[in-house]
Amino acid sequence: MKPLDLGTLFDTLERRNSPTVVHLDRPFDVAPNGGTAYRIGQLAALVRDLSGALWSAGLRPGDHLAVVKRNHWDTVLVACAAVRLGAVPALLSAQVPAEALGAMLERLRPALTVTDRLPDTDLLWNRGVSVASVAELSGLRGAPAPPVHRRHDDAPLIINHTSGTTGVPKLVIHSTTTMIRRLAGFEANPLPVLTAGRGDVVASAISFAHGRAVSWTASVLWHRPRSLVIVSDPAPEPALSLLERHRPSILECLPATYVRWQPHAGRLSGVRLFISTFDAVHPGTVRDYLRASRRRFPLWLQGWGQTETGALTLRVLTRRSLAPGRRGRPTTRHLGWPVPFRTELKVVDPETMTDLPRGRPGLILARTGARCLGYVAEQERWHHKTDGRWFVTGDLGTRDRLGAVILLDREVDAVPEVSCLAVEDLIDDRLPGVTECVLLGLPESPPMPVLVTETGTLDEAAWAQAVADLPPLGRPVLLTERQVPRTPTGKVRRVELLSRLTGLATSHGSGRWT
């Protein structure tokens, strides 16, 4: 048996007598008086309660619901409540800039918006739609829940947005087939070591507006772990204190959060399985966490995919995988292999779209049954990124002789004759004081390295030594963390950063597949 319906997920878990206890770092915004510990039955009741509240606010089957609030797992619970009554929830991060958020809402045209961004009301919501604050939604609780609405498995179920590293995020439509059957259903299969067992404590510190939060919720709860720990705020304190109290054995974080917590990796020494998706992780970051673990054989599970497709490749890393002395310069840009029986990948020439042999770099295309239905109000853009059943990822890479994927760059960020990601990995490894390196392409000039340090300063002699054997680079630009524009999932907005520093709007890449 597998999770089948997002709207009644918690009712099903309650009938299965799930023993899982959920611990929160702060009370839910939609239930501020509910405390920070929930059993599954209490969560099922809360979803039913929220469904009644949304119905009382005027939401009906087939309507779009926009949810725009600060990061917390209750975003997923509101989505379950909307699905339960037949609506289609769109989960929009409150970290999206106002102008981009306004454009997304123009595309979405929701019948109801639930938000805690009240200062932006005039700018964002003056479009003839109904608006309910998170507090108002909480106040409507207690109304009877409407009957459960069943939809076709291939009908729109939920909408999540892409990262938006190059502009306004795209609104990605998933169905029950793609999001629940394919993505959550695959992860609900018990796999030795790589999935949660009855004794595991599973912690998550991600963007809960992202599609990953939905598939993760359905799959991890299906394994009936002992408890879940939800971290909505990645600030090291009190997040790490919460994790020290509950001692997770499995931890999933945004890559940017792993970097932020890296100096404190020893406080997470009980973790046996680290999980990373969303973006590339530097080898040094993985090494630090695996070294800090007290477990005899800790693992790092790296997934590569996109909002439109879910996971496309998986790779398991060990302490030995990234040992500095290993031949071939160990790298996390080796993304592993296509998910067995789920995903096909090929590399094509970006100009002719013809297949390339193993070892030749090109544009990566993916074929998967979890591919989304399209983009809200941008179907022409969607069709431009598809070739029959194939989806153009927009990533450049190669496949080695064993079929593993080696990632080079996003096409839009590419620099001729240089892999920006490879150079960034090396600089991160060689300069411990640099918490982030971003290589930006400039026309007719060497790439510009942007270095993020705690103080905004750098030892010039150490820099010269670190880049001595690398391709020619421009003079580094030094920034502090607060000066770096990021997406809600912690990715650097490279195009915006390039524009801020140089006034240029584009790099060498064509951006045809963004």
DOZAMI-248174 format. One line per field, with one value per residue (C-alpha): x, y, z; residue number from 1; residue in three letters. Coordinates in Angstrom, 2 decimals. Layout:
BEGIN
x c(X, ...)
y c(Y, ...)
z c(Z, ...)
nr c(NUM, ...)
rest c(ALA, ...)
END
This chain:
BEGIN
x c(0.00, 1.25, 0.09, -2.76, -4.50, -2.86, -6.15, -6.79, -3.14, -3.30, -6.66, -5.09, -2.04, -4.33, -6.21, -2.85, -2.14, 1.00, 3.08, 5.04, 5.30, 6.10, 8.21, 8.23, 10.72, 7.77, 3.97, 2.18, 1.18, -2.30, -2.57, -0.56, -1.97, -1.45, 2.00, 5.06, 4.30, 1.66, 0.57, -0.79, -4.40, -4.04, -2.60, -5.48, -7.94, -6.07, -6.22, -9.97, -10.35, -8.39, -10.50, -13.61, -11.97, -11.03, -14.58, -15.97, -13.63, -15.23, -12.82, -14.54, -13.58, -11.48, -10.42, -6.80, -5.64, -2.46, -0.59, 2.06, 3.52, 6.74, 8.45, 6.83, 5.48, 1.90, 2.12, 1.87, -1.04, -2.97, -2.27, -3.68, -6.77, -7.33, -6.85, -9.31, -12.13, -11.15, -9.18, -5.70, -3.22, -0.27, 2.49, 4.43, 7.39, 7.10, 10.76, 9.93, 10.42, 7.19, 7.44, 8.00, 5.26, 2.84, 3.66, 3.12, -0.28, -1.26, -0.59, -2.32, -5.43, -6.35, -9.89, -8.46, -5.07, -3.91, -0.99, 0.95, 2.46, -0.12, 2.11, 2.14, -1.65, -2.24, 0.61, 0.02, -3.60, -5.55, -6.64, -10.24, -9.37, -10.34, -7.60, -7.47, -4.63, -3.15, -4.72, -8.14, -7.86, -7.01, -10.07, -12.35, -11.39, -14.21, -16.49, -17.59, -15.27, -16.83, -17.09, -13.88, -13.63, -12.07, -10.30, -8.88, -5.32, -4.10, -5.95, -4.03, -3.33, -0.82, 1.30, 4.83, 7.27, 10.80, 13.75, 13.71, 17.49, 17.08, 13.88, 10.23, 9.78, 7.72, 4.52, 4.78, 1.61, 1.73, -0.98, -1.70, 0.02, 3.21, 3.55, 2.02, 2.16, 5.53, 7.56, 6.18, 5.27, 8.85, 10.25, 7.62, 9.32, 11.43, 15.11, 17.72, 19.66, 18.34, 14.80, 13.49, 12.79, 10.50, 13.27, 14.49, 14.17, 13.90, 14.62, 13.99, 15.19, 14.03, 11.69, 8.25, 6.71, 8.76, 7.38, 9.98, 8.13, 4.95, 6.54, 8.75, 5.76, 3.81, 6.74, 8.52, 5.32, 4.48, 7.59, 6.20, 9.42, 9.52, 9.41, 9.82, 11.62, 10.63, 13.09, 11.42, 14.20, 17.74, 19.50, 22.04, 20.44, 17.93, 17.82, 20.86, 19.71, 16.41, 18.26, 20.54, 17.45, 15.81, 18.95, 17.98, 19.34, 18.30, 18.68, 17.64, 18.62, 18.96, 22.58, 22.86, 21.76, 24.40, 27.00, 25.62, 25.78, 29.12, 31.21, 28.87, 28.85, 29.97, 26.60, 24.98, 27.24, 24.37, 23.15, 23.56, 22.08, 22.40, 20.17, 20.79, 18.72, 17.91, 21.46, 25.07, 27.00, 30.75, 32.88, 34.35, 30.90, 30.05, 33.42, 33.01, 29.62, 30.62, 33.82, 31.87, 29.40, 29.98, 28.23, 30.49, 29.35, 27.51, 26.13, 25.30, 22.48, 22.72, 19.77, 19.70, 16.49, 14.13, 10.73, 9.31, 10.63, 11.51, 14.72, 16.51, 19.73, 20.90, 24.36, 25.43, 28.63, 30.79, 33.81, 35.99, 34.12, 35.46, 38.76, 41.18, 43.85, 41.63, 42.58, 40.65, 39.95, 36.75, 33.75, 30.10, 29.47, 29.42, 25.67, 25.34, 23.02, 19.43, 16.86, 16.42, 13.25, 12.09, 14.30, 16.11, 18.73, 20.56, 23.02, 22.43, 24.12, 22.50, 22.38, 21.19, 19.52, 21.15, 22.34, 25.98, 28.18, 29.38, 32.02, 30.94, 29.53, 26.13, 22.59, 20.97, 17.45, 15.35, 12.42, 10.35, 6.79, 6.99, 7.24, 4.81, 1.77, 3.18, 3.43, 0.54, -0.20, 3.11, 2.34, 4.32, 7.37, 6.64, 6.43, 9.75, 11.35, 9.92, 10.76, 8.07, 8.42, 11.83, 12.30, 15.15, 16.72, 18.79, 21.87, 25.11, 26.99, 28.37, 27.75, 30.79, 31.36, 29.33, 26.41, 26.94, 26.09, 28.85, 27.37, 29.23, 26.98, 23.55, 23.47, 22.48, 25.56, 28.07, 31.51, 33.41, 36.12, 35.48, 33.20, 32.17, 30.99, 34.32, 36.30, 33.94, 34.43, 38.21, 38.25, 35.87, 38.21, 41.37, 40.16, 38.36, 37.54, 35.41, 31.86, 30.68, 32.39, 30.34, 31.99, 30.30, 30.99, 31.86, 32.00, 35.58, 37.00, 38.08, 35.30, 34.67, 34.99, 32.65, 33.79, 31.61, 33.46, 32.32, 34.16, 34.19, 38.00, 40.52, 44.22, 45.58, 48.57, 46.28, 44.07, 47.02, 48.18, 44.66, 44.13, 47.67, 46.78, 43.28, 42.16, 42.67, 40.22, 39.42, 40.12, 37.86, 34.91, 34.44, 30.98, 29.40, 26.50, 23.89, 24.98, 24.24, 20.79, 19.30, 16.21, 13.88, 15.86, 19.17, 20.47, 22.43, 20.53, 23.49, 21.86, 20.80, 24.25, 25.88, 23.58, 24.31, 28.07, 28.47, 25.21, 25.06, 21.82, 23.22, 26.35, 27.69, 24.78, 21.77, 19.18, 16.95, 15.97, 15.44)
y c(0.00, 3.50, 7.07, 7.74, 11.02, 14.19, 15.57, 12.61, 11.67, 12.34, 10.57, 7.51, 7.69, 7.95, 4.82, 3.05, 3.93, 5.83, 6.34, 9.35, 12.45, 15.74, 18.34, 21.96, 24.74, 27.12, 26.78, 26.68, 30.11, 28.71, 27.26, 29.63, 28.15, 24.53, 24.07, 22.47, 18.74, 16.90, 13.32, 12.16, 12.19, 15.81, 16.72, 14.95, 16.97, 20.20, 19.52, 18.87, 22.04, 24.06, 22.58, 23.89, 27.29, 27.54, 26.56, 29.24, 31.75, 30.92, 28.40, 25.86, 22.82, 23.80, 27.15, 28.21, 28.97, 31.02, 30.45, 33.11, 32.97, 32.72, 29.38, 26.61, 23.10, 24.32, 25.49, 21.80, 21.28, 24.16, 22.56, 19.23, 21.03, 22.75, 19.51, 17.80, 20.12, 19.98, 23.21, 23.51, 25.11, 27.15, 27.39, 30.64, 31.49, 34.75, 35.35, 35.97, 39.70, 41.69, 42.48, 38.83, 37.71, 40.12, 38.66, 35.13, 36.08, 37.64, 34.25, 32.31, 34.50, 32.78, 32.77, 33.11, 34.12, 33.22, 35.41, 37.02, 39.63, 42.25, 45.30, 44.26, 43.99, 47.01, 46.14, 42.42, 41.61, 44.46, 42.15, 41.37, 38.30, 37.47, 37.76, 36.13, 36.71, 33.70, 35.02, 35.25, 31.70, 30.56, 32.44, 30.58, 27.20, 25.24, 25.31, 21.86, 20.34, 19.94, 16.48, 15.05, 15.87, 13.23, 14.34, 12.40, 11.26, 13.23, 16.46, 19.41, 18.73, 21.30, 24.18, 24.94, 27.46, 27.07, 28.73, 31.85, 32.23, 34.01, 36.02, 35.47, 31.86, 29.53, 28.03, 24.26, 22.14, 18.60, 15.95, 13.09, 10.78, 12.83, 14.17, 11.39, 8.16, 8.78, 10.96, 10.23, 6.68, 5.89, 7.26, 5.35, 2.11, 0.77, 0.80, -0.52, 2.30, 5.00, 5.32, 5.92, 3.00, 2.79, 3.92, 6.87, 10.54, 12.49, 16.22, 18.63, 22.21, 23.11, 25.53, 24.15, 26.01, 23.83, 20.73, 18.68, 19.41, 17.80, 14.59, 14.39, 14.73, 11.94, 9.55, 10.02, 9.70, 6.51, 4.92, 5.62, 6.96, 7.52, 11.29, 14.22, 17.44, 20.52, 23.43, 26.47, 28.95, 27.91, 30.37, 28.22, 29.12, 27.90, 25.38, 23.40, 23.41, 21.87, 19.20, 18.45, 17.86, 15.47, 13.88, 13.17, 10.08, 11.38, 15.04, 16.87, 20.51, 23.07, 23.17, 26.78, 25.65, 22.92, 25.59, 27.88, 25.11, 23.71, 25.25, 23.45, 20.04, 18.35, 19.17, 16.82, 13.87, 11.41, 11.65, 8.45, 9.77, 13.30, 14.17, 17.02, 18.20, 21.62, 22.64, 21.58, 20.98, 21.50, 18.40, 20.06, 20.54, 16.85, 15.80, 17.95, 16.46, 12.86, 13.29, 14.81, 11.93, 9.42, 6.77, 4.00, 4.34, 7.63, 8.32, 11.38, 10.93, 13.47, 13.95, 15.96, 16.99, 19.89, 21.07, 19.94, 16.38, 15.47, 13.50, 12.40, 10.95, 9.67, 9.18, 7.90, 9.43, 8.00, 9.30, 7.50, 8.86, 12.38, 11.68, 14.40, 11.90, 9.85, 9.73, 11.93, 14.82, 13.72, 15.86, 16.23, 17.25, 13.51, 13.24, 9.49, 7.52, 7.88, 6.64, 2.95, 2.10, 5.73, 8.04, 8.16, 10.78, 11.79, 14.51, 16.46, 19.18, 22.48, 23.81, 20.76, 18.80, 15.61, 12.92, 13.06, 10.06, 9.32, 11.76, 14.67, 17.70, 19.00, 19.79, 17.23, 15.98, 13.81, 11.45, 10.51, 9.59, 12.24, 15.11, 17.90, 18.93, 22.31, 25.93, 28.16, 30.73, 29.89, 26.80, 28.10, 28.33, 24.81, 23.41, 25.11, 23.02, 19.69, 17.40, 14.76, 12.91, 14.48, 17.52, 20.00, 20.51, 23.54, 21.94, 21.19, 18.00, 14.72, 11.04, 8.91, 5.42, 3.91, 6.26, 8.55, 12.23, 14.82, 18.30, 21.23, 24.29, 25.75, 26.70, 30.26, 30.61, 28.83, 30.28, 29.01, 26.44, 26.62, 24.73, 27.38, 24.72, 22.89, 26.07, 27.04, 23.62, 23.96, 27.46, 26.38, 23.48, 25.58, 28.66, 27.64, 31.28, 31.50, 30.32, 30.76, 31.26, 32.31, 32.55, 35.03, 35.15, 38.47, 39.17, 39.47, 39.27, 36.50, 35.21, 37.30, 35.38, 36.63, 35.47, 35.46, 35.68, 36.43, 39.76, 40.67, 40.45, 37.95, 37.13, 38.03, 35.69, 32.75, 33.69, 33.80, 30.38, 28.89, 29.91, 29.45, 26.31, 27.41, 29.12, 32.91, 34.67, 38.32, 40.12, 38.73, 40.72, 40.33, 40.30, 39.32, 36.88, 39.63, 41.16, 38.02, 37.80, 34.36, 32.40, 30.92, 27.66, 29.41, 29.44, 32.50, 34.67, 34.81, 37.03, 39.56, 39.44, 40.01, 42.96, 44.51, 44.25, 45.06, 46.40, 43.47, 41.52, 38.39, 36.25, 33.95, 31.50, 31.86, 31.35, 29.56, 26.90, 28.92)
z c(0.00, -0.87, -0.17, -2.61, -1.78, -0.49, 0.86, 3.15, 3.80, 7.54, 7.89, 6.26, 8.52, 11.54, 10.44, 10.10, 13.76, 12.84, 16.01, 14.69, 16.88, 15.17, 16.99, 15.77, 16.37, 16.88, 16.84, 13.50, 12.20, 11.46, 14.99, 17.21, 20.40, 19.40, 20.91, 19.32, 19.51, 17.49, 17.03, 13.69, 14.86, 15.94, 12.54, 10.78, 12.87, 12.10, 8.34, 8.56, 10.59, 8.03, 5.23, 6.99, 7.44, 3.76, 2.78, 5.09, 3.41, 0.05, -1.49, -3.74, -5.89, -8.89, -7.41, -7.14, -3.61, -3.15, 0.12, 0.78, 4.28, 6.18, 6.10, 8.12, 7.59, 8.07, 4.43, 3.51, 5.92, 4.32, 0.94, 2.18, 3.47, 0.11, -1.82, 0.52, -0.59, -4.27, -4.74, -6.27, -3.84, -5.07, -2.48, -2.88, -0.69, 1.23, 0.35, -3.31, -4.07, -4.27, -7.99, -8.93, -6.56, -8.19, -11.62, -10.32, -8.93, -12.26, -13.86, -11.11, -10.57, -7.29, -5.94, -2.42, -1.03, 2.45, 3.48, 6.29, 3.92, 4.85, 4.22, 0.54, 0.31, -1.92, -4.26, -4.52, -3.95, -5.59, -8.38, -7.50, -5.42, -1.88, 0.73, 4.16, 6.57, 8.31, 11.53, 9.87, 8.60, 12.12, 13.39, 10.95, 12.36, 13.95, 10.92, 9.68, 7.10, 3.65, 2.05, 0.62, -3.09, -5.33, -8.50, -11.44, -10.83, -13.85, -12.99, -11.46, -7.78, -6.58, -7.88, -6.72, -8.08, -9.36, -7.66, -9.80, -10.11, -13.46, -12.96, -12.09, -10.88, -13.05, -11.60, -11.97, -12.06, -10.67, -10.53, -8.13, -10.63, -10.85, -7.30, -5.19, -7.24, -8.91, -6.54, -3.06, -4.05, -5.07, -1.82, 0.17, -0.89, 1.99, 1.03, 3.46, 5.14, 2.75, 4.12, 7.62, 9.92, 12.94, 15.28, 13.25, 14.13, 10.87, 10.73, 7.88, 7.39, 3.89, 2.12, 2.91, -0.04, -2.39, -4.08, -2.23, 1.02, -0.33, -1.62, 1.48, 3.83, 2.14, 1.84, 5.16, 7.18, 5.27, 6.81, 10.32, 11.93, 15.65, 15.22, 12.84, 13.71, 11.71, 11.46, 9.90, 10.68, 9.67, 11.99, 13.87, 17.16, 18.23, 15.33, 16.46, 20.07, 18.93, 16.95, 19.90, 22.06, 19.60, 18.11, 14.50, 12.80, 9.34, 8.36, 5.19, 4.67, 1.96, 0.73, 1.93, 5.40, 5.49, 4.67, 7.36, 9.97, 8.79, 11.62, 14.06, 12.31, 15.54, 17.11, 14.56, 15.25, 15.74, 12.13, 10.10, 6.84, 5.46, 2.50, 0.10, -2.87, -4.42, -5.40, -5.60, -2.37, -2.16, -1.38, 1.71, 3.21, 2.78, 4.22, 7.34, 8.23, 7.55, 9.57, 12.47, 12.65, 15.45, 13.36, 12.10, 8.48, 7.92, 4.45, 2.38, -0.16, -2.96, -5.28, -8.49, -10.16, -10.74, -9.58, -12.92, -12.64, -9.08, -8.51, -11.69, -10.28, -6.91, -5.47, -2.08, -0.68, 2.08, 3.95, 1.41, -1.65, -1.20, 0.53, -0.67, -1.75, -4.03, -7.69, -10.11, -7.72, -5.89, -6.74, -5.86, -9.48, -10.12, -9.62, -9.77, -12.02, -13.23, -10.73, -11.69, -13.63, -13.22, -15.22, -18.56, -19.42, -22.55, -23.56, -26.77, -28.78, -27.66, -31.24, -33.20, -30.35, -31.70, -29.29, -28.19, -27.31, -23.79, -22.58, -24.81, -22.93, -23.91, -22.78, -20.47, -21.30, -19.01, -19.48, -16.43, -15.53, -12.79, -15.28, -14.40, -16.44, -17.45, -16.30, -15.24, -17.99, -19.75, -21.79, -24.77, -22.54, -21.34, -24.88, -25.70, -22.93, -24.10, -26.99, -27.06, -23.77, -23.13, -20.87, -21.36, -17.93, -18.92, -17.31, -19.13, -18.41, -19.65, -19.03, -18.34, -19.73, -16.87, -17.45, -14.46, -14.87, -14.44, -14.02, -15.58, -15.26, -15.88, -19.57, -18.72, -16.45, -18.68, -19.43, -22.52, -21.75, -17.98, -15.60, -13.10, -10.64, -10.78, -10.12, -7.30, -5.68, -5.80, -4.34, -1.58, -0.75, -0.79, 1.11, 4.32, 5.09, 1.94, 2.65, -0.96, -4.30, -7.32, -10.74, -13.08, -16.81, -18.42, -22.16, -23.45, -19.91, -17.55, -15.24, -12.13, -8.84, -6.13, -2.70, 0.39, 3.69, 7.21, 7.28, 3.59, 3.54, 2.13, 2.42, -1.03, -0.78, 0.04, -2.91, -5.31, -4.17, -4.39, -8.04, -9.36, -11.38, -12.41, -15.64, -15.66, -13.35, -12.74, -9.52, -6.77, -5.48, -1.73, -0.16, 3.13, 3.29, 3.63, 0.32, -1.71, -3.37, -2.87, -3.79, -1.14, -1.40, -0.80, -4.37, -5.46, -7.96, -10.33, -12.94, -10.31, -8.70, -12.10, -12.73, -9.34, -9.76, -13.45, -14.81, -17.26, -17.59, -19.27, -19.30, -22.04, -21.87, -24.15, -21.41, -23.95, -21.42, -18.24)
nr c(1, 2, 3, 4, 5, 6, 7, 8, 9, 10, 11, 12, 13, 14, 15, 16, 17, 18, 19, 20, 21, 22, 23, 24, 25, 26, 27, 28, 29, 30, 31, 32, 33, 34, 35, 36, 37, 38, 39, 40, 41, 42, 43, 44, 45, 46, 47, 48, 49, 50, 51, 52, 53, 54, 55, 56, 57, 58, 59, 60, 61, 62, 63, 64, 65, 66, 67, 68, 69, 70, 71, 72, 73, 74, 75, 76, 77, 78, 79, 80, 81, 82, 83, 84, 85, 86, 87, 88, 89, 90, 91, 92, 93, 94, 95, 96, 97, 98, 99, 100, 101, 102, 103, 104, 105, 106, 107, 108, 109, 110, 111, 112, 113, 114, 115, 116, 117, 118, 119, 120, 121, 122, 123, 124, 125, 126, 127, 128, 129, 130, 131, 132, 133, 134, 135, 136, 137, 138, 139, 140, 141, 142, 143, 144, 145, 146, 147, 148, 149, 150, 151, 152, 153, 154, 155, 156, 157, 158, 159, 160, 161, 162, 163, 164, 165, 166, 167, 168, 169, 170, 171, 172, 173, 174, 175, 176, 177, 178, 179, 180, 181, 182, 183, 184, 185, 186, 187, 188, 189, 190, 191, 192, 193, 194, 195, 196, 197, 198, 199, 200, 201, 202, 203, 204, 205, 206, 207, 208, 209, 210, 211, 212, 213, 214, 215, 216, 217, 218, 219, 220, 221, 222, 223, 224, 225, 226, 227, 228, 229, 230, 231, 232, 233, 234, 235, 236, 237, 238, 239, 240, 241, 242, 243, 244, 245, 246, 247, 248, 249, 250, 251, 252, 253, 254, 255, 256, 257, 258, 259, 260, 261, 262, 263, 264, 265, 266, 267, 268, 269, 270, 271, 272, 273, 274, 275, 276, 277, 278, 279, 280, 281, 282, 283, 284, 285, 286, 287, 288, 289, 290, 291, 292, 293, 294, 295, 296, 297, 298, 299, 300, 301, 302, 303, 304, 305, 306, 307, 308, 309, 310, 311, 312, 313, 314, 315, 316, 317, 318, 319, 320, 321, 322, 323, 324, 325, 326, 327, 328, 329, 330, 331, 332, 333, 334, 335, 336, 337, 338, 339, 340, 341, 342, 343, 344, 345, 346, 347, 348, 349, 350, 351, 352, 353, 354, 355, 356, 357, 358, 359, 360, 361, 362, 363, 364, 365, 366, 367, 368, 369, 370, 371, 372, 373, 374, 375, 376, 377, 378, 379, 380, 381, 382, 383, 384, 385, 386, 387, 388, 389, 390, 391, 392, 393, 394, 395, 396, 397, 398, 399, 400, 401, 402, 403, 404, 405, 406, 407, 408, 409, 410, 411, 412, 413, 414, 415, 416, 417, 418, 419, 420, 421, 422, 423, 424, 425, 426, 427, 428, 429, 430, 431, 432, 433, 434, 435, 436, 437, 438, 439, 440, 441, 442, 443, 444, 445, 446, 447, 448, 449, 450, 451, 452, 453, 454, 455, 456, 457, 458, 459, 460, 461, 462, 463, 464, 465, 466, 467, 468, 469, 470, 471, 472, 473, 474, 475, 476, 477, 478, 479, 480, 481, 482, 483, 484, 485, 486, 487, 488, 489, 490, 491, 492, 493, 494, 495, 496, 497, 498, 499, 500, 501, 502, 503, 504, 505, 506, 507, 508, 509, 510, 511, 512, 513, 514)
rest c(MET, LYS, PRO, LEU, ASP, LEU, GLY, THR, LEU, PHE, ASP, THR, LEU, GLU, ARG, ARG, ASN, SER, PRO, THR, VAL, VAL, HIS, LEU, ASP, ARG, PRO, PHE, ASP, VAL, ALA, PRO, ASN, GLY, GLY, THR, ALA, TYR, ARG, ILE, GLY, GLN, LEU, ALA, ALA, LEU, VAL, ARG, ASP, LEU, SER, GLY, ALA, LEU, TRP, SER, ALA, GLY, LEU, ARG, PRO, GLY, ASP, HIS, LEU, ALA, VAL, VAL, LYS, ARG, ASN, HIS, TRP, ASP, THR, VAL, LEU, VAL, ALA, CYS, ALA, ALA, VAL, ARG, LEU, GLY, ALA, VAL, PRO, ALA, LEU, LEU, SER, ALA, GLN, VAL, PRO, ALA, GLU, ALA, LEU, GLY, ALA, MET, LEU, GLU, ARG, LEU, ARG, PRO, ALA, LEU, THR, VAL, THR, ASP, ARG, LEU, PRO, ASP, THR, ASP, LEU, LEU, TRP, ASN, ARG, GLY, VAL, SER, VAL, ALA, SER, VAL, ALA, GLU, LEU, SER, GLY, LEU, ARG, GLY, ALA, PRO, ALA, PRO, PRO, VAL, HIS, ARG, ARG, HIS, ASP, ASP, ALA, PRO, LEU, ILE, ILE, ASN, HIS, THR, SER, GLY, THR, THR, GLY, VAL, PRO, LYS, LEU, VAL, ILE, HIS, SER, THR, THR, THR, MET, ILE, ARG, ARG, LEU, ALA, GLY, PHE, GLU, ALA, ASN, PRO, LEU, PRO, VAL, LEU, THR, ALA, GLY, ARG, GLY, ASP, VAL, VAL, ALA, SER, ALA, ILE, SER, PHE, ALA, HIS, GLY, ARG, ALA, VAL, SER, TRP, THR, ALA, SER, VAL, LEU, TRP, HIS, ARG, PRO, ARG, SER, LEU, VAL, ILE, VAL, SER, ASP, PRO, ALA, PRO, GLU, PRO, ALA, LEU, SER, LEU, LEU, GLU, ARG, HIS, ARG, PRO, SER, ILE, LEU, GLU, CYS, LEU, PRO, ALA, THR, TYR, VAL, ARG, TRP, GLN, PRO, HIS, ALA, GLY, ARG, LEU, SER, GLY, VAL, ARG, LEU, PHE, ILE, SER, THR, PHE, ASP, ALA, VAL, HIS, PRO, GLY, THR, VAL, ARG, ASP, TYR, LEU, ARG, ALA, SER, ARG, ARG, ARG, PHE, PRO, LEU, TRP, LEU, GLN, GLY, TRP, GLY, GLN, THR, GLU, THR, GLY, ALA, LEU, THR, LEU, ARG, VAL, LEU, THR, ARG, ARG, SER, LEU, ALA, PRO, GLY, ARG, ARG, GLY, ARG, PRO, THR, THR, ARG, HIS, LEU, GLY, TRP, PRO, VAL, PRO, PHE, ARG, THR, GLU, LEU, LYS, VAL, VAL, ASP, PRO, GLU, THR, MET, THR, ASP, LEU, PRO, ARG, GLY, ARG, PRO, GLY, LEU, ILE, LEU, ALA, ARG, THR, GLY, ALA, ARG, CYS, LEU, GLY, TYR, VAL, ALA, GLU, GLN, GLU, ARG, TRP, HIS, HIS, LYS, THR, ASP, GLY, ARG, TRP, PHE, VAL, THR, GLY, ASP, LEU, GLY, THR, ARG, ASP, ARG, LEU, GLY, ALA, VAL, ILE, LEU, LEU, ASP, ARG, GLU, VAL, ASP, ALA, VAL, PRO, GLU, VAL, SER, CYS, LEU, ALA, VAL, GLU, ASP, LEU, ILE, ASP, ASP, ARG, LEU, PRO, GLY, VAL, THR, GLU, CYS, VAL, LEU, LEU, GLY, LEU, PRO, GLU, SER, PRO, PRO, MET, PRO, VAL, LEU, VAL, THR, GLU, THR, GLY, THR, LEU, ASP, GLU, ALA, ALA, TRP, ALA, GLN, ALA, VAL, ALA, ASP, LEU, PRO, PRO, LEU, GLY, ARG, PRO, VAL, LEU, LEU, THR, GLU, ARG, GLN, VAL, PRO, ARG, THR, PRO, THR, GLY, LYS, VAL, ARG, ARG, VAL, GLU, LEU, LEU, SER, ARG, LEU, THR, GLY, LEU, ALA, THR, SER, HIS, GLY, SER, GLY, ARG, TRP, THR)
END
